[in-house]
Amino acid sequence: MKNIYFRTGAVIVGGGAIGVLAFGLIESYFNWQEIDNLTTQALDNGHSYSLVIHNDFTNAYTFEVTDDK
């Protein structure tokens, strides 16, 4: 009986870990797409910008156009 609880717990913990990892990778992908889009548009329009990546796993970022106009 103990073995069933251990297996159930292991499946729940393992599934949760896989879910968190998948969410992080998906967030990273979409953030990278946004960064690519923002920087491309800024350069195409002749603007300079500041980009700071806050988290290397999720690519959380801060983007700011830095033109002095």
Beta strands, then each sheet from edge to edge (+ up, - down):
strand 1: 49-55
strand 2: 60-65
sheet 1: 1+ 2-
end
